[in-house]
Each structure stands twice: as structure tokens, then as C-alpha cells.
Amino acid sequence: MKKHNFYAGPSILPDSTIKNTADAVLNFAGTGLSVMEVSHRGKEFVAVMDEAQALFKELLNIPDDYEVLFLGGGASTQFCMVPYNLMKKKAAYLNTGAWAAKALKEAKFFGEVVEVASSKEANYNYIPKNYEVPADADYFHITTNNTIYGTEIKEDLDVNVPLVADMSSDIFSRPVDVSKYAIIYGGAQKNLAPAGVAFVIVKKDILGKTGRDIPTMLDYRTHADKGSMFNTPPVLPVFAALQTLKWLKEQGGVAAMQKKNEEKAGLLYDEIDRNKLFKGTAAKEDRSLMNICFVMNDEFAELEKEFLDFATIRGMIGIKGHRSVGGFRASTYNALPYESVKALVETMQEFEKKH
């Protein structure tokens, strides 16, 4: 039976990424050695890093005054690196979910943090609007997609201070005007590569202005000056990321991915809204294209476990919702085929007929 992978992360990757990476584990670039055991400074891996950074810039149309970095530590390390490198006295944060709250918490080590708005009181089921960003903030931080709660900021915001975005779970899912951001960062394990590497897109002239000394490994300038090779990078995830970037280009780039993602999400949201057994948990105007969260309607709440078992038997993997929301979550990242969403919809319809 075909398995349909809806895990929220680590999550589905393109078949070519998995195959090419597996091949490189056995024989990398014709060296007869594994990609896991060659020097990261050898010409074969340097070529991988260079091509990955170049493709990253090409696919997102990143301006020349930005650097693309591949770093260890995941997005969670960026929660402290951002304020370490940017905050002089004050930063502003939009609190839209668990990861946004964690980023906000880390920033408090470095100065005053203003929470401009929060949707916590509604269990983060919407994106706040009509808030004011302090004009004297050193930067404004947002989390564009909230994997746990299924909400997403789908446009590039216009603010009068440097904009920083955690795009861990929706990078490459839509075109982005990178010029509106000072920093875009994220973990790779949603739309790019296996866990173990984080990407950072950083505008070069934003750095070095805090007046503080920064530990070498936590200073973006260290990694920008050395092409992400100051220390040994996470070679296997970077290699896998390159395979995904090549796949994205073959698919037509991020504009083509956005169209496919809208079709997949539309199919599933339409079924959630139609089916008498289910209801969505996120405000309709803020529904994520990447993480689709839904629960049983109140009168059918006792059927939750039965549906989960029913769907699992039919090959739906990873649809159990996060414990803070309950219900179900179908993550429809770039690599998830339309056929998998169609299979889930058919499973929901079949279950409805039983009840």
C-alpha cells in the first residue's frame, strides 16, 4: 500500500532528493567515498556549497547585497543569533504561535522586547491585524507559518523598521520579495532537506551595528566572510538541500510551487468545509497552505480515534494533530503530491459514509 506522508517535520522530500543523497552516501561525485567522509574543503563539496547558495539566490531572486548562509543549530539557534546581531535596545515581535513565543523569549536576553500583538487568547487560531510596530524598534520579527496551529502570513509586510522572518515551514512555497527583509531564516526539515542545517538570508549592511562583542560562532559576519565554511558545515543536509533546490527549479520555481500548493490546500479545505464530520481550526482568511489543521465537529468528537485509525490503515501517515490543538494536521509541503491530498479527501468521504 502506498504511504502518504503528512508529517509536519521532518517531512516529505522529493524522491530525487532522497535517491541522489542515498547515492552520494555510497559514492559522492565519483570519488568512491561517501559524502559523509570527504573533506568539506575538497573541491567536490565546495562545488556543492557554491551551487546551493547560487540556486537559493536564483530561486528567490535574492538581491546582490544579501548573503545566503547554511548553519548548524536549527532555527532555534537563530532565536538568539538574530537579537545578538541586530538588537541595540529594543525589538518588536508578533506572537502567532509556539515558535514565535520561543523566539520572543530568547530576545529578552538582549534588551527590551515589545509584543506588538498576540493571538494566544484564541489558541493562536488567527493572525493579528491592525497592530503598530514601534518606530524605534531595531527590528520586527514575524513567524510566517505556524505549523502547530495552521495559520500563515502569505504576503510580505511593509514596515518602517528592519523586518526579520522565520520561514522554516513555508520557504520556497511562494515568491518572496527578499528586499523587504533584513533577515529570513529557517530550519531545513520542512521544505528543503533533512534536519541538521538552517538557512539564513541576511542583508549584509544590517550587521555590525549593535556595538556589542559577539561570540565568533554567533556572529553572522563570521559565516558570511567564510562562505558558510568557517567550521565544518552539516555536509549531508547541505547536499540534500542542493538536490531539493534543483528539483524546485525543474518544477518551474516558486511561482509554480505556489500554484500547486494552492490547488492542494484548496482541495482539502473544501472537503473540510463540506464534510459534516469535520471543521477547520484556523480562521479562514489566515489558513496555512502548508499545515492544514482540522478536528471532528462537536457532535462527532467521539469519532476522533476511529478516524485516525481508519486513515492510518489507508496509508495516511502523520495526520495526528499537535497535542496543543488535537484533532488532525495534514502538512502539504512542496514535495507532497496532489494525489496524496486526493487520497486523504477520499478517505474522509469514505469515513463520512460510514457515519
Phi, psi and omega in degrees: 000136178292136176264136178250113191267103179254016181301146183278343177144131354306149194220186185299141175236158176302146178305321182294326177296315181295313182296311183295324178291319177299319178298319182289335175296328180270321183206103186267121173053035178071014182280342187079005179240160178282148174299340180278354186230010178262161178292135176288348178261000174291155186298331182293316181280327175304322178295323177297311181298315181298316182291322179297316179294320180294318179292323176304312181295320181294313185294327180258005179052052185282129180299162185293338183271021176241150173250147171251123182244146171243115188233158172279174173095353178067179179296332183297327176292329177294337178301329176262330181296324180299303179294326178303320185269340187242330188278124171269305182226324190214142174225154180245140182228141172260121185263102184242008180169185186299317184285325174298319179295322179292321177296318178299317181300316181295324183296335182295344176290344191245355180159195181286135178239126178256120173274103188289331178191159180210147173249020183300325184296340178250028183054038174056039183268010177208166175261122179300149177231171173057039175260167180241129177268125181303132183294338181263011177288142178287334174194165177238125185252132175230156171247111193288327180228134185249101189297326185285322190253351174074035174243158185208140169269112190259005177230164178273119186286150173255112178227162186263011175232165178304133183258131178239135183226132167273110180247037184307318190250005175225011176300139180069008177270346179203158174296146180229135173274090186300332183297344178275356185244147170275319179216137167236131181219169176177159169283153187274349197277021176246300186241012190225310190197176172296160176301149177131347177224147172242148175255146175223125172254116187229134176283124191297323187281001177275346189269158173075026185241005183278338183082001181256156171280136183240131175307143189309312185287344181259006180261118180303328182297327177304312186281327177294319181293333185252013177060038182064021182239023178299315172235181182295119179284167175287088194297317183294311176298326178294318177299316179296321179300319178300320180296320178293320178298320176297318179298317179300318179295320178296329180283352181108005177087188189289330178295319177293322178295321179300316180299315179295319180294322177295323178293316180296311182295320180299319179299314183285318178297322178300320180290319177301318182287332181276322190287129184295341185275339192236161171210148177283157181255339182265149174303136189303322183288346183245012183298134180286146171274350186255324184227107187258111187255135179206161181226172172289144170301153189308318184286351179242019186303328183289351182269003187302307182295322180297318179293319179301316178295318180300315181289322181296318178300330181268013172093008178275111187250133173082024182265000178293131182290161176297148186300335182280349180242324184078190177065229190224153177217120176252112179270121188247056182295172186311317187282349180286123181286154177304325182299328179291319177295319178299320179296321178294317178299316179296325176295318178296321179292320178296320179293322178299320181296332178289339189234000000 
